[in-house]
Amino acid sequence: MLEKTEFNLNQIIDEQLLQKILPKIHGNKKEIGQMLEELTGLCDKYSLVLSKKKIEQMKGKLAKVQYASFI
């Protein structure tokens, strides 16, 4: 008998954003600063907690050393 699993689209989107999209983002404040701000807004709107945490780390590094990447 198959178990019924709960399908949470926001969680799936959050994991894919974290695994597939954020690793491709890198650059200086002029290049990615506005994008990170907009992504933070989307994360807040759709409760994408994993991605928001990583974006906040990237924004912190951007503020500190003027360059950010996923790593």
N, CA, C and O atoms as a Tripos MOL2 file, in Angstrom:
@<TRIPOS>MOLECULE
protein
  284   283    71     0     0
PROTEIN
NO_CHARGES

@<TRIPOS>ATOM
      1 N           0.8370   -1.1750    0.0000 N.3       1 MET1
      2 CA          0.0000    0.0000    0.0000 C.3       1 MET1
      3 C           0.8890    1.2480    0.0000 C.2       1 MET1
      4 O           1.8460    1.3280    0.7700 O.2       1 MET1
      5 N           0.5780    2.2080   -0.8520 N.am      2 LEU2
      6 CA          1.3470    3.4470   -0.9450 C.3       2 LEU2
      7 C           0.9280    4.4170    0.1430 C.2       2 LEU2
      8 O          -0.2560    4.5590    0.4500 O.2       2 LEU2
      9 N           1.9150    5.0810    0.7210 N.am      3 GLU3
     10 CA          1.6190    6.1000    1.7170 C.3       3 GLU3
     11 C           1.2860    7.4060    1.0100 C.2       3 GLU3
     12 O           1.8600    7.7380   -0.0270 O.2       3 GLU3
     13 N           0.3590    8.1240    1.5880 N.am      4 LYS4
     14 CA          0.0170    9.4380    1.0520 C.3       4 LYS4
     15 C           1.0540   10.4360    1.5540 C.2       4 LYS4
     16 O           1.2440   10.5820    2.7620 O.2       4 LYS4
     17 N           1.7210   11.1180    0.6360 N.am      5 THR5
     18 CA          2.7100   12.1210    1.0250 C.3       5 THR5
     19 C           2.1400   13.5070    0.7550 C.2       5 THR5
     20 O           1.3760   13.7110   -0.1890 O.2       5 THR5
     21 N           2.5190   14.4310    1.5840 N.am      6 GLU6
     22 CA          2.0400   15.7950    1.4260 C.3       6 GLU6
     23 C           2.9150   16.5190    0.4140 C.2       6 GLU6
     24 O           4.1410   16.4320    0.4700 O.2       6 GLU6
     25 N           2.2940   17.2210   -0.4960 N.am      7 PHE7
     26 CA          2.9710   17.9540   -1.5520 C.3       7 PHE7
     27 C           2.9810   19.4340   -1.1800 C.2       7 PHE7
     28 O           1.9320   20.0760   -1.1220 O.2       7 PHE7
     29 N           4.1860   19.9720   -0.9260 N.am      8 ASN8
     30 CA          4.3050   21.3740   -0.5480 C.3       8 ASN8
     31 C           5.1030   22.0960   -1.6360 C.2       8 ASN8
     32 O           6.3320   22.0330   -1.6640 O.2       8 ASN8
     33 N           4.3970   22.7710   -2.5180 N.am      9 LEU9
     34 CA          5.0250   23.4330   -3.6640 C.3       9 LEU9
     35 C           6.0450   24.4810   -3.2240 C.2       9 LEU9
     36 O           7.1190   24.5760   -3.8180 O.2       9 LEU9
     37 N           5.7300   25.2690   -2.1950 N.am     10 ASN10
     38 CA          6.6730   26.2980   -1.7430 C.3      10 ASN10
     39 C           7.9810   25.6790   -1.2600 C.2      10 ASN10
     40 O           9.0560   26.2230   -1.5130 O.2      10 ASN10
     41 N           7.8970   24.5610   -0.5770 N.am     11 GLN11
     42 CA          9.1140   23.8930   -0.1090 C.3      11 GLN11
     43 C           9.9380   23.3820   -1.2900 C.2      11 GLN11
     44 O          11.1650   23.4760   -1.2800 O.2      11 GLN11
     45 N           9.2780   22.8530   -2.2870 N.am     12 ILE12
     46 CA          9.9770   22.3640   -3.4730 C.3      12 ILE12
     47 C          10.6530   23.5220   -4.2070 C.2      12 ILE12
     48 O          11.8060   23.4070   -4.6220 O.2      12 ILE12
     49 N           9.9400   24.6320   -4.3660 N.am     13 ILE13
     50 CA         10.5160   25.8090   -5.0150 C.3      13 ILE13
     51 C          11.7060   26.3260   -4.2040 C.2      13 ILE13
     52 O          12.7340   26.6960   -4.7710 O.2      13 ILE13
     53 N          11.5660   26.3500   -2.8940 N.am     14 ASP14
     54 CA         12.6400   26.8020   -2.0030 C.3      14 ASP14
     55 C          13.8940   25.9510   -2.2110 C.2      14 ASP14
     56 O          14.9890   26.4880   -2.3730 O.2      14 ASP14
     57 N          13.7370   24.6420   -2.2060 N.am     15 GLU15
     58 CA         14.8860   23.7510   -2.3710 C.3      15 GLU15
     59 C          15.5250   23.9020   -3.7480 C.2      15 GLU15
     60 O          16.7500   23.8580   -3.8650 O.2      15 GLU15
     61 N          14.7180   24.0780   -4.7890 N.am     16 GLN16
     62 CA         15.2680   24.2320   -6.1280 C.3      16 GLN16
     63 C          15.9810   25.5720   -6.2960 C.2      16 GLN16
     64 O          17.0240   25.6430   -6.9450 O.2      16 GLN16
     65 N          15.4280   26.6230   -5.7200 N.am     17 LEU17
     66 CA         16.0910   27.9320   -5.7450 C.3      17 LEU17
     67 C          17.4520   27.8340   -5.0650 C.2      17 LEU17
     68 O          18.4450   28.3600   -5.5680 O.2      17 LEU17
     69 N          17.4910   27.1610   -3.9250 N.am     18 LEU18
     70 CA         18.7290   26.9960   -3.1710 C.3      18 LEU18
     71 C          19.7420   26.1360   -3.9230 C.2      18 LEU18
     72 O          20.9330   26.4450   -3.9200 O.2      18 LEU18
     73 N          19.2910   25.0810   -4.5530 N.am     19 GLN19
     74 CA         20.2040   24.1330   -5.1960 C.3      19 GLN19
     75 C          20.5850   24.4920   -6.6290 C.2      19 GLN19
     76 O          21.7060   24.2080   -7.0520 O.2      19 GLN19
     77 N          19.6850   25.1040   -7.3790 N.am     20 LYS20
     78 CA         19.9110   25.2970   -8.8090 C.3      20 LYS20
     79 C          20.1370   26.7380   -9.2450 C.2      20 LYS20
     80 O          20.8720   26.9810  -10.2020 O.2      20 LYS20
     81 N          19.5260   27.6870   -8.5700 N.am     21 ILE21
     82 CA         19.5980   29.0730   -9.0340 C.3      21 ILE21
     83 C          20.6240   29.8840   -8.2560 C.2      21 ILE21
     84 O          21.4730   30.5390   -8.8610 O.2      21 ILE21
     85 N          20.5650   29.8550   -6.9360 N.am     22 LEU22
     86 CA         21.4900   30.6630   -6.1350 C.3      22 LEU22
     87 C          22.9660   30.3550   -6.4090 C.2      22 LEU22
     88 O          23.7780   31.2800   -6.3820 O.2      22 LEU22
     89 N          23.3510   29.1010   -6.6700 N.am     23 PRO23
     90 CA         24.7750   28.8580   -6.9550 C.3      23 PRO23
     91 C          25.2890   29.5670   -8.2120 C.2      23 PRO23
     92 O          26.4980   29.7230   -8.3800 O.2      23 PRO23
     93 N          24.3990   29.9870   -9.0790 N.am     24 LYS24
     94 CA         24.8110   30.6650  -10.3120 C.3      24 LYS24
     95 C          24.9760   32.1780  -10.1330 C.2      24 LYS24
     96 O          25.4460   32.8650  -11.0400 O.2      24 LYS24
     97 N          24.5920   32.6890   -8.9690 N.am     25 ILE25
     98 CA         24.6470   34.1310   -8.7140 C.3      25 ILE25
     99 C          25.9620   34.4910   -8.0330 C.2      25 ILE25
    100 O          26.2920   33.9630   -6.9710 O.2      25 ILE25
    101 N          26.7040   35.3910   -8.6590 N.am     26 HIS26
    102 CA         27.9440   35.8940   -8.0750 C.3      26 HIS26
    103 C          28.2700   37.2410   -8.7040 C.2      26 HIS26
    104 O          27.9420   37.5010   -9.8610 O.2      26 HIS26
    105 N          28.9160   38.0820   -7.9250 N.am     27 GLY27
    106 CA         29.3050   39.3730   -8.4600 C.3      27 GLY27
    107 C          29.4150   40.4280   -7.3670 C.2      27 GLY27
    108 O          29.3150   40.1390   -6.1750 O.2      27 GLY27
    109 N          29.6280   41.6730   -7.8230 N.am     28 ASN28
    110 CA         29.7440   42.7750   -6.8760 C.3      28 ASN28
    111 C          28.3700   43.4020   -6.6220 C.2      28 ASN28
    112 O          27.3670   42.9790   -7.1970 O.2      28 ASN28
    113 N          28.3430   44.4110   -5.7550 N.am     29 LYS29
    114 CA         27.0720   45.0120   -5.3480 C.3      29 LYS29
    115 C          26.3230   45.5960   -6.5420 C.2      29 LYS29
    116 O          25.1000   45.4780   -6.6250 O.2      29 LYS29
    117 N          27.0360   46.2130   -7.4480 N.am     30 LYS30
    118 CA         26.3890   46.8050   -8.6210 C.3      30 LYS30
    119 C          25.7440   45.7240   -9.4870 C.2      30 LYS30
    120 O          24.6700   45.9340  -10.0490 O.2      30 LYS30
    121 N          26.3930   44.5820   -9.5910 N.am     31 GLU31
    122 CA         25.8890   43.5060  -10.4420 C.3      31 GLU31
    123 C          24.7310   42.7290   -9.8260 C.2      31 GLU31
    124 O          23.7690   42.4070  -10.5240 O.2      31 GLU31
    125 N          24.8060   42.4200   -8.5240 N.am     32 ILE32
    126 CA         23.8080   41.5190   -7.9360 C.3      32 ILE32
    127 C          23.0700   42.0860   -6.7200 C.2      32 ILE32
    128 O          22.1800   41.4250   -6.1850 O.2      32 ILE32
    129 N          23.4140   43.2730   -6.2840 N.am     33 GLY33
    130 CA         22.7960   43.8360   -5.0800 C.3      33 GLY33
    131 C          21.2850   43.9440   -5.1780 C.2      33 GLY33
    132 O          20.5740   43.5020   -4.2760 O.2      33 GLY33
    133 N          20.7880   44.5210   -6.2510 N.am     34 GLN34
    134 CA         19.3420   44.6850   -6.4300 C.3      34 GLN34
    135 C          18.6570   43.3280   -6.5740 C.2      34 GLN34
    136 O          17.5640   43.1260   -6.0450 O.2      34 GLN34
    137 N          19.2890   42.4020   -7.2850 N.am     35 MET35
    138 CA         18.7180   41.0670   -7.4640 C.3      35 MET35
    139 C          18.5360   40.3560   -6.1220 C.2      35 MET35
    140 O          17.5000   39.7350   -5.8830 O.2      35 MET35
    141 N          19.5350   40.4480   -5.2510 N.am     36 LEU36
    142 CA         19.4330   39.8050   -3.9440 C.3      36 LEU36
    143 C          18.3100   40.4220   -3.1160 C.2      36 LEU36
    144 O          17.6110   39.7160   -2.3900 O.2      36 LEU36
    145 N          18.1370   41.7360   -3.2250 N.am     37 GLU37
    146 CA         17.0420   42.4000   -2.5100 C.3      37 GLU37
    147 C          15.6890   41.9010   -3.0180 C.2      37 GLU37
    148 O          14.7900   41.6270   -2.2230 O.2      37 GLU37
    149 N          15.5450   41.7850   -4.3300 N.am     38 GLU38
    150 CA         14.2890   41.3110   -4.9050 C.3      38 GLU38
    151 C          14.0300   39.8490   -4.5320 C.2      38 GLU38
    152 O          12.8940   39.4720   -4.2460 O.2      38 GLU38
    153 N          15.0720   39.0350   -4.5360 N.am     39 LEU39
    154 CA         14.9140   37.6380   -4.1340 C.3      39 LEU39
    155 C          14.5140   37.5310   -2.6570 C.2      39 LEU39
    156 O          13.7280   36.6580   -2.2870 O.2      39 LEU39
    157 N          15.0490   38.4100   -1.8250 N.am     40 THR40
    158 CA         14.6580   38.4220   -0.4140 C.3      40 THR40
    159 C          13.1660   38.7030   -0.2850 C.2      40 THR40
    160 O          12.4790   38.0710    0.5180 O.2      40 THR40
    161 N          12.6680   39.6420   -1.0700 N.am     41 GLY41
    162 CA         11.2350   39.9460   -1.0570 C.3      41 GLY41
    163 C          10.3940   38.7500   -1.4770 C.2      41 GLY41
    164 O           9.3550   38.4800   -0.8740 O.2      41 GLY41
    165 N          10.8280   38.0380   -2.4960 N.am     42 LEU42
    166 CA         10.1050   36.8370   -2.9260 C.3      42 LEU42
    167 C          10.1340   35.7600   -1.8530 C.2      42 LEU42
    168 O           9.1380   35.0750   -1.6220 O.2      42 LEU42
    169 N          11.2760   35.6160   -1.2020 N.am     43 CYS43
    170 CA         11.3940   34.6240   -0.1320 C.3      43 CYS43
    171 C          10.4440   34.9510    1.0140 C.2      43 CYS43
    172 O           9.8340   34.0530    1.5940 O.2      43 CYS43
    173 N          10.3210   36.2260    1.3390 N.am     44 ASP44
    174 CA          9.3860   36.6430    2.3890 C.3      44 ASP44
    175 C           7.9400   36.3710    1.9640 C.2      44 ASP44
    176 O           7.1330   35.8720    2.7480 O.2      44 ASP44
    177 N           7.6320   36.7060    0.7220 N.am     45 LYS45
    178 CA          6.2650   36.5620    0.2220 C.3      45 LYS45
    179 C           5.8060   35.1030    0.2120 C.2      45 LYS45
    180 O           4.6550   34.8070    0.5340 O.2      45 LYS45
    181 N           6.7160   34.1920   -0.1600 N.am     46 TYR46
    182 CA          6.3420   32.7860   -0.3200 C.3      46 TYR46
    183 C           6.9150   31.8640    0.7570 C.2      46 TYR46
    184 O           6.8690   30.6430    0.6120 O.2      46 TYR46
    185 N           7.4440   32.4290    1.8160 N.am     47 SER47
    186 CA          7.9950   31.6600    2.9510 C.3      47 SER47
    187 C           9.0630   30.6570    2.5070 C.2      47 SER47
    188 O           8.9970   29.4740    2.8420 O.2      47 SER47
    189 N          10.0420   31.1440    1.7520 N.am     48 LEU48
    190 CA         11.1460   30.3110    1.2880 C.3      48 LEU48
    191 C          12.3100   30.4760    2.2610 C.2      48 LEU48
    192 O          13.2490   31.2280    2.0010 O.2      48 LEU48
    193 N          12.2370   29.7690    3.3770 N.am     49 VAL49
    194 CA         13.1540   30.0090    4.4850 C.3      49 VAL49
    195 C          14.5920   29.5700    4.1990 C.2      49 VAL49
    196 O          15.5310   30.2470    4.6200 O.2      49 VAL49
    197 N          14.7830   28.4660    3.5010 N.am     50 LEU50
    198 CA         16.1430   27.9930    3.2120 C.3      50 LEU50
    199 C          16.8720   28.9780    2.2950 C.2      50 LEU50
    200 O          18.0200   29.3490    2.5440 O.2      50 LEU50
    201 N          16.1930   29.3830    1.2540 N.am     51 SER51
    202 CA         16.7940   30.3240    0.3000 C.3      51 SER51
    203 C          17.0400   31.6810    0.9440 C.2      51 SER51
    204 O          18.0710   32.3060    0.6950 O.2      51 SER51
    205 N          16.1000   32.1430    1.7710 N.am     52 LYS52
    206 CA         16.2770   33.4430    2.4170 C.3      52 LYS52
    207 C          17.5110   33.4390    3.3040 C.2      52 LYS52
    208 O          18.2670   34.4100    3.3250 O.2      52 LYS52
    209 N          17.7160   32.3570    4.0330 N.am     53 LYS53
    210 CA         18.8920   32.2670    4.9040 C.3      53 LYS53
    211 C          20.1740   32.3860    4.0830 C.2      53 LYS53
    212 O          21.0940   33.1060    4.4720 O.2      53 LYS53
    213 N          20.2400   31.6930    2.9610 N.am     54 LYS54
    214 CA         21.4390   31.7380    2.1190 C.3      54 LYS54
    215 C          21.6080   33.1230    1.4900 C.2      54 LYS54
    216 O          22.7230   33.6390    1.4150 O.2      54 LYS54
    217 N          20.5150   33.7190    1.0450 N.am     55 ILE55
    218 CA         20.5850   35.0560    0.4520 C.3      55 ILE55
    219 C          21.0820   36.0670    1.4790 C.2      55 ILE55
    220 O          21.8820   36.9410    1.1470 O.2      55 ILE55
    221 N          20.6190   35.9590    2.7170 N.am     56 GLU56
    222 CA         21.0820   36.8650    3.7700 C.3      56 GLU56
    223 C          22.5850   36.6930    4.0020 C.2      56 GLU56
    224 O          23.2850   37.6780    4.2420 O.2      56 GLU56
    225 N          23.0850   35.4710    3.9350 N.am     57 GLN57
    226 CA         24.5280   35.2400    4.0550 C.3      57 GLN57
    227 C          25.2680   35.9120    2.9020 C.2      57 GLN57
    228 O          26.3040   36.5460    3.1050 O.2      57 GLN57
    229 N          24.7300   35.7700    1.6950 N.am     58 MET58
    230 CA         25.3550   36.3800    0.5190 C.3      58 MET58
    231 C          25.3450   37.9040    0.6420 C.2      58 MET58
    232 O          26.3310   38.5560    0.2990 O.2      58 MET58
    233 N          24.2410   38.4770    1.1280 N.am     59 LYS59
    234 CA         24.1650   39.9260    1.3040 C.3      59 LYS59
    235 C          25.1650   40.3980    2.3540 C.2      59 LYS59
    236 O          25.7540   41.4690    2.2070 O.2      59 LYS59
    237 N          25.3620   39.6220    3.3970 N.am     60 GLY60
    238 CA         26.3460   39.9700    4.4160 C.3      60 GLY60
    239 C          27.7490   39.9880    3.8600 C.2      60 GLY60
    240 O          28.5270   40.8990    4.1450 O.2      60 GLY60
    241 N          28.0740   38.9860    3.0660 N.am     61 LYS61
    242 CA         29.3970   38.9400    2.4430 C.3      61 LYS61
    243 C          29.5600   40.0880    1.4530 C.2      61 LYS61
    244 O          30.6360   40.6790    1.3560 O.2      61 LYS61
    245 N          28.5070   40.4020    0.7240 N.am     62 LEU62
    246 CA         28.5440   41.5100   -0.2310 C.3      62 LEU62
    247 C          28.8370   42.8280    0.4900 C.2      62 LEU62
    248 O          29.6080   43.6500   -0.0040 O.2      62 LEU62
    249 N          28.2290   43.0220    1.6400 N.am     63 ALA63
    250 CA         28.4580   44.2430    2.4120 C.3      63 ALA63
    251 C          29.8760   44.2860    2.9820 C.2      63 ALA63
    252 O          30.4820   45.3530    3.0820 O.2      63 ALA63
    253 N          30.3940   43.1200    3.3520 N.am     64 LYS64
    254 CA         31.7000   43.0680    4.0020 C.3      64 LYS64
    255 C          32.8660   43.1740    3.0140 C.2      64 LYS64
    256 O          33.8000   43.9400    3.2500 O.2      64 LYS64
    257 N          32.8260   42.4270    1.9250 N.am     65 VAL65
    258 CA         33.9740   42.3710    1.0090 C.3      65 VAL65
    259 C          33.6470   42.8390   -0.4010 C.2      65 VAL65
    260 O          34.4670   42.7110   -1.3100 O.2      65 VAL65
    261 N          32.4320   43.3880   -0.5840 N.am     66 GLN66
    262 CA         32.0150   43.9520   -1.8670 C.3      66 GLN66
    263 C          31.9080   42.9250   -2.9920 C.2      66 GLN66
    264 O          31.8860   43.2960   -4.1660 O.2      66 GLN66
    265 N          31.8400   41.6470   -2.6500 N.am     67 TYR67
    266 CA         31.6680   40.5880   -3.6360 C.3      67 TYR67
    267 C          30.9510   39.4330   -2.9600 C.2      67 TYR67
    268 O          31.2050   39.1460   -1.7900 O.2      67 TYR67
    269 N          30.0690   38.7740   -3.6720 N.am     68 ALA68
    270 CA         29.3710   37.6380   -3.0850 C.3      68 ALA68
    271 C          29.2160   36.5250   -4.0980 C.2      68 ALA68
    272 O          29.0800   36.7600   -5.2980 O.2      68 ALA68
    273 N          29.2400   35.3150   -3.5870 N.am     69 SER69
    274 CA         28.9400   34.1340   -4.3820 C.3      69 SER69
    275 C          28.2480   33.1420   -3.4640 C.2      69 SER69
    276 O          28.1480   33.3680   -2.2580 O.2      69 SER69
    277 N          27.7800   32.0620   -4.0220 N.am     70 PHE70
    278 CA         27.0480   31.0650   -3.2490 C.3      70 PHE70
    279 C          27.9380   30.4000   -2.2070 C.2      70 PHE70
    280 O          27.4770   30.0570   -1.1180 O.2      70 PHE70
    281 N          29.1930   30.2210   -2.5360 N.am     71 ILE71
    282 CA         30.1180   29.5050   -1.6470 C.3      71 ILE71
    283 C          30.5600   30.3920   -0.4940 C.2      71 ILE71
    284 O          31.3380   29.9580    0.3550 O.2      71 ILE71
@<TRIPOS>BOND
     1     1     2 1
     2     2     3 1
     3     3     4 2
     4     3     5 am
     5     5     6 1
     6     6     7 1
     7     7     8 2
     8     7     9 am
     9     9    10 1
    10    10    11 1
    11    11    12 2
    12    11    13 am
    13    13    14 1
    14    14    15 1
    15    15    16 2
    16    15    17 am
    17    17    18 1
    18    18    19 1
    19    19    20 2
    20    19    21 am
    21    21    22 1
    22    22    23 1
    23    23    24 2
    24    23    25 am
    25    25    26 1
    26    26    27 1
    27    27    28 2
    28    27    29 am
    29    29    30 1
    30    30    31 1
    31    31    32 2
    32    31    33 am
    33    33    34 1
    34    34    35 1
    35    35    36 2
    36    35    37 am
    37    37    38 1
    38    38    39 1
    39    39    40 2
    40    39    41 am
    41    41    42 1
    42    42    43 1
    43    43    44 2
    44    43    45 am
    45    45    46 1
    46    46    47 1
    47    47    48 2
    48    47    49 am
    49    49    50 1
    50    50    51 1
    51    51    52 2
    52    51    53 am
    53    53    54 1
    54    54    55 1
    55    55    56 2
    56    55    57 am
    57    57    58 1
    58    58    59 1
    59    59    60 2
    60    59    61 am
    61    61    62 1
    62    62    63 1
    63    63    64 2
    64    63    65 am
    65    65    66 1
    66    66    67 1
    67    67    68 2
    68    67    69 am
    69    69    70 1
    70    70    71 1
    71    71    72 2
    72    71    73 am
    73    73    74 1
    74    74    75 1
    75    75    76 2
    76    75    77 am
    77    77    78 1
    78    78    79 1
    79    79    80 2
    80    79    81 am
    81    81    82 1
    82    82    83 1
    83    83    84 2
    84    83    85 am
    85    85    86 1
    86    86    87 1
    87    87    88 2
    88    87    89 am
    89    89    90 1
    90    90    91 1
    91    91    92 2
    92    91    93 am
    93    93    94 1
    94    94    95 1
    95    95    96 2
    96    95    97 am
    97    97    98 1
    98    98    99 1
    99    99   100 2
   100    99   101 am
   101   101   102 1
   102   102   103 1
   103   103   104 2
   104   103   105 am
   105   105   106 1
   106   106   107 1
   107   107   108 2
   108   107   109 am
   109   109   110 1
   110   110   111 1
   111   111   112 2
   112   111   113 am
   113   113   114 1
   114   114   115 1
   115   115   116 2
   116   115   117 am
   117   117   118 1
   118   118   119 1
   119   119   120 2
   120   119   121 am
   121   121   122 1
   122   122   123 1
   123   123   124 2
   124   123   125 am
   125   125   126 1
   126   126   127 1
   127   127   128 2
   128   127   129 am
   129   129   130 1
   130   130   131 1
   131   131   132 2
   132   131   133 am
   133   133   134 1
   134   134   135 1
   135   135   136 2
   136   135   137 am
   137   137   138 1
   138   138   139 1
   139   139   140 2
   140   139   141 am
   141   141   142 1
   142   142   143 1
   143   143   144 2
   144   143   145 am
   145   145   146 1
   146   146   147 1
   147   147   148 2
   148   147   149 am
   149   149   150 1
   150   150   151 1
   151   151   152 2
   152   151   153 am
   153   153   154 1
   154   154   155 1
   155   155   156 2
   156   155   157 am
   157   157   158 1
   158   158   159 1
   159   159   160 2
   160   159   161 am
   161   161   162 1
   162   162   163 1
   163   163   164 2
   164   163   165 am
   165   165   166 1
   166   166   167 1
   167   167   168 2
   168   167   169 am
   169   169   170 1
   170   170   171 1
   171   171   172 2
   172   171   173 am
   173   173   174 1
   174   174   175 1
   175   175   176 2
   176   175   177 am
   177   177   178 1
   178   178   179 1
   179   179   180 2
   180   179   181 am
   181   181   182 1
   182   182   183 1
   183   183   184 2
   184   183   185 am
   185   185   186 1
   186   186   187 1
   187   187   188 2
   188   187   189 am
   189   189   190 1
   190   190   191 1
   191   191   192 2
   192   191   193 am
   193   193   194 1
   194   194   195 1
   195   195   196 2
   196   195   197 am
   197   197   198 1
   198   198   199 1
   199   199   200 2
   200   199   201 am
   201   201   202 1
   202   202   203 1
   203   203   204 2
   204   203   205 am
   205   205   206 1
   206   206   207 1
   207   207   208 2
   208   207   209 am
   209   209   210 1
   210   210   211 1
   211   211   212 2
   212   211   213 am
   213   213   214 1
   214   214   215 1
   215   215   216 2
   216   215   217 am
   217   217   218 1
   218   218   219 1
   219   219   220 2
   220   219   221 am
   221   221   222 1
   222   222   223 1
   223   223   224 2
   224   223   225 am
   225   225   226 1
   226   226   227 1
   227   227   228 2
   228   227   229 am
   229   229   230 1
   230   230   231 1
   231   231   232 2
   232   231   233 am
   233   233   234 1
   234   234   235 1
   235   235   236 2
   236   235   237 am
   237   237   238 1
   238   238   239 1
   239   239   240 2
   240   239   241 am
   241   241   242 1
   242   242   243 1
   243   243   244 2
   244   243   245 am
   245   245   246 1
   246   246   247 1
   247   247   248 2
   248   247   249 am
   249   249   250 1
   250   250   251 1
   251   251   252 2
   252   251   253 am
   253   253   254 1
   254   254   255 1
   255   255   256 2
   256   255   257 am
   257   257   258 1
   258   258   259 1
   259   259   260 2
   260   259   261 am
   261   261   262 1
   262   262   263 1
   263   263   264 2
   264   263   265 am
   265   265   266 1
   266   266   267 1
   267   267   268 2
   268   267   269 am
   269   269   270 1
   270   270   271 1
   271   271   272 2
   272   271   273 am
   273   273   274 1
   274   274   275 1
   275   275   276 2
   276   275   277 am
   277   277   278 1
   278   278   279 1
   279   279   280 2
   280   279   281 am
   281   281   282 1
   282   282   283 1
   283   283   284 2
@<TRIPOS>SUBSTRUCTURE
     1 MET1         2 RESIDUE 1 A MET
     2 LEU2         6 RESIDUE 1 A LEU
     3 GLU3        10 RESIDUE 1 A GLU
     4 LYS4        14 RESIDUE 1 A LYS
     5 THR5        18 RESIDUE 1 A THR
     6 GLU6        22 RESIDUE 1 A GLU
     7 PHE7        26 RESIDUE 1 A PHE
     8 ASN8        30 RESIDUE 1 A ASN
     9 LEU9        34 RESIDUE 1 A LEU
    10 ASN10       38 RESIDUE 1 A ASN
    11 GLN11       42 RESIDUE 1 A GLN
    12 ILE12       46 RESIDUE 1 A ILE
    13 ILE13       50 RESIDUE 1 A ILE
    14 ASP14       54 RESIDUE 1 A ASP
    15 GLU15       58 RESIDUE 1 A GLU
    16 GLN16       62 RESIDUE 1 A GLN
    17 LEU17       66 RESIDUE 1 A LEU
    18 LEU18       70 RESIDUE 1 A LEU
    19 GLN19       74 RESIDUE 1 A GLN
    20 LYS20       78 RESIDUE 1 A LYS
    21 ILE21       82 RESIDUE 1 A ILE
    22 LEU22       86 RESIDUE 1 A LEU
    23 PRO23       90 RESIDUE 1 A PRO
    24 LYS24       94 RESIDUE 1 A LYS
    25 ILE25       98 RESIDUE 1 A ILE
    26 HIS26      102 RESIDUE 1 A HIS
    27 GLY27      106 RESIDUE 1 A GLY
    28 ASN28      110 RESIDUE 1 A ASN
    29 LYS29      114 RESIDUE 1 A LYS
    30 LYS30      118 RESIDUE 1 A LYS
    31 GLU31      122 RESIDUE 1 A GLU
    32 ILE32      126 RESIDUE 1 A ILE
    33 GLY33      130 RESIDUE 1 A GLY
    34 GLN34      134 RESIDUE 1 A GLN
    35 MET35      138 RESIDUE 1 A MET
    36 LEU36      142 RESIDUE 1 A LEU
    37 GLU37      146 RESIDUE 1 A GLU
    38 GLU38      150 RESIDUE 1 A GLU
    39 LEU39      154 RESIDUE 1 A LEU
    40 THR40      158 RESIDUE 1 A THR
    41 GLY41      162 RESIDUE 1 A GLY
    42 LEU42      166 RESIDUE 1 A LEU
    43 CYS43      170 RESIDUE 1 A CYS
    44 ASP44      174 RESIDUE 1 A ASP
    45 LYS45      178 RESIDUE 1 A LYS
    46 TYR46      182 RESIDUE 1 A TYR
    47 SER47      186 RESIDUE 1 A SER
    48 LEU48      190 RESIDUE 1 A LEU
    49 VAL49      194 RESIDUE 1 A VAL
    50 LEU50      198 RESIDUE 1 A LEU
    51 SER51      202 RESIDUE 1 A SER
    52 LYS52      206 RESIDUE 1 A LYS
    53 LYS53      210 RESIDUE 1 A LYS
    54 LYS54      214 RESIDUE 1 A LYS
    55 ILE55      218 RESIDUE 1 A ILE
    56 GLU56      222 RESIDUE 1 A GLU
    57 GLN57      226 RESIDUE 1 A GLN
    58 MET58      230 RESIDUE 1 A MET
    59 LYS59      234 RESIDUE 1 A LYS
    60 GLY60      238 RESIDUE 1 A GLY
    61 LYS61      242 RESIDUE 1 A LYS
    62 LEU62      246 RESIDUE 1 A LEU
    63 ALA63      250 RESIDUE 1 A ALA
    64 LYS64      254 RESIDUE 1 A LYS
    65 VAL65      258 RESIDUE 1 A VAL
    66 GLN66      262 RESIDUE 1 A GLN
    67 TYR67      266 RESIDUE 1 A TYR
    68 ALA68      270 RESIDUE 1 A ALA
    69 SER69      274 RESIDUE 1 A SER
    70 PHE70      278 RESIDUE 1 A PHE
    71 ILE71      282 RESIDUE 1 A ILE
